[in-house]
Amino acid sequence: MSIRDDLNIAGRLTLRLCTPDGRLVEEVTAHNDITLAGRTLVASLFNHDKAGDPIERVSKMKVGSSGQAFNADDKALGEYVAETDIDNIEEVPNPGGASRMMLRLTGELPEDANLGPLQEAGLFTNDDVMYNRVTFDTITKSDKFKLTLVWEITF
């Protein structure tokens, strides 16, 4: 039996820093890594022995200031700063014409949040299981800009 690399779960975060009138000031994109806790979360969807157990869904995005390297055993961001609920989830069938499915998750940190320099983000469930984590080039969130996070996960 062969396993095809092009069928792996892949994620990419795009951060968009915009003025209140919507003008794009800065955009940063980075690919994420899935934590062991995140892989366990996905595996539990297939485990019939856990069919009666409640499974928390990914519901929020957190940002932090640590640029530390990814470790699959991590359970939290290196330096938590703020979080936002996921405002919108869009299913995108066949992205790029492939036999895949993409989920596009969107969240926003408003203009009035003065967060300073950010270098990491993660997707979390309500009970704080970190599904994945990404580090990116520093983006500075002041109270003059809105920060939109767009996370695309392709299955």
C-alpha positions in Angstrom: 0.0 0.0 0.0 1.4 3.4 -0.9 0.7 6.7 0.8 0.6 9.7 -1.4 2.3 12.9 -0.1 -0.2 15.1 -1.9 -3.1 13.9 0.3 -1.6 15.1 3.6 -3.4 17.7 5.7 -1.8 21.0 5.1 -2.5 24.4 6.6 -1.6 28.0 5.8 -2.2 31.2 7.8 -2.4 34.6 6.2 -2.4 37.6 8.5 -3.7 40.9 7.0 -3.0 44.2 8.8 -5.4 46.8 7.5 -6.4 50.4 8.2 -9.9 51.1 9.5 -11.0 52.0 6.0 -9.8 48.6 4.7 -6.5 49.5 3.1 -4.0 46.6 3.3 -0.8 47.7 5.1 1.0 44.4 5.5 0.4 40.8 4.7 2.3 37.7 6.1 1.7 34.1 5.1 3.2 31.0 6.7 2.5 27.2 6.7 1.6 25.6 10.0 2.5 22.3 11.7 0.0 20.1 13.4 0.6 19.2 17.1 0.3 15.7 18.5 -2.8 16.8 20.4 -4.2 18.0 17.1 -3.5 14.7 15.4 -5.1 12.9 18.3 -8.2 15.2 17.9 -8.5 14.2 14.3 -7.9 10.5 15.0 -10.7 10.5 17.6 -13.2 11.2 14.8 -12.3 7.8 13.4 -12.3 5.8 16.7 -15.6 4.0 17.1 -14.7 3.2 20.7 -15.0 6.9 21.4 -18.3 7.4 19.5 -20.1 8.6 22.7 -17.3 10.9 23.8 -17.9 14.6 23.1 -15.3 16.0 20.7 -14.5 19.7 21.0 -14.3 21.5 17.7 -11.7 24.1 16.8 -13.3 27.4 17.7 -10.7 30.1 18.2 -7.4 31.5 17.0 -4.7 32.7 19.4 -1.7 34.8 18.7 1.6 35.2 20.6 4.9 36.9 20.6 7.3 33.9 20.7 9.3 32.9 17.6 10.4 29.6 19.2 10.6 26.6 16.9 7.7 24.2 16.6 7.6 21.2 18.8 4.9 18.6 18.2 4.4 18.1 21.9 3.6 21.8 22.5 0.2 22.3 24.2 0.2 26.1 24.1 1.7 29.1 22.4 5.2 30.1 23.6 4.0 33.6 24.7 0.2 34.0 24.5 -0.9 37.6 23.7 -4.6 37.5 22.6 -7.3 35.5 20.9 -10.3 35.8 18.7 -13.3 33.5 18.0 -13.5 32.0 14.5 -16.0 34.4 12.8 -16.5 32.4 9.6 -15.9 28.9 8.3 -16.1 28.3 4.6 -15.9 25.0 2.8 -14.0 25.2 -0.5 -14.4 22.0 -2.6 -11.6 21.1 -5.0 -9.2 23.9 -4.4 -6.9 24.3 -7.4 -8.9 21.7 -9.2 -7.6 18.9 -6.9 -9.7 16.2 -5.3 -9.4 17.9 -2.0 -11.5 19.9 0.4 -10.4 23.2 2.0 -11.7 24.8 5.1 -11.1 28.6 5.3 -11.4 29.9 8.9 -11.5 33.6 9.5 -11.0 35.6 12.7 -10.3 39.3 13.5 -8.5 41.4 16.1 -10.1 44.9 16.0 -8.4 48.3 15.7 -8.6 49.0 19.5 -6.3 46.0 20.4 -2.7 47.2 20.9 -0.9 43.8 20.9 2.6 44.8 19.8 4.9 42.4 17.9 3.4 39.0 17.0 5.3 35.9 15.7 3.1 32.9 16.4 -0.5 31.7 16.1 -2.5 28.6 16.7 -5.9 27.0 16.3 -7.6 25.9 19.5 -10.7 24.1 20.8 -12.9 25.6 23.5 -11.1 23.4 26.0 -7.8 24.7 24.8 -6.4 21.8 22.8 -3.9 23.3 20.4 -4.6 21.8 17.0 -1.7 23.5 15.2 0.9 26.2 15.5 2.7 28.5 13.1 5.5 31.0 13.4 5.9 33.9 11.0 7.9 37.0 10.3 7.1 39.6 13.0 3.9 41.7 12.4 3.2 44.5 14.8 -0.4 45.0 15.8 -1.1 48.5 17.1 -4.4 50.1 18.0 -4.4 51.9 14.6 -4.9 48.7 12.6 -7.3 45.7 12.3 -5.7 42.3 12.0 -7.5 39.6 10.0 -6.4 36.0 10.3 -7.3 33.7 7.5 -6.4 30.0 8.1 -6.8 27.6 5.2 -6.7 23.9 6.0 -6.6 21.5 3.0 -7.6 17.8 3.4 
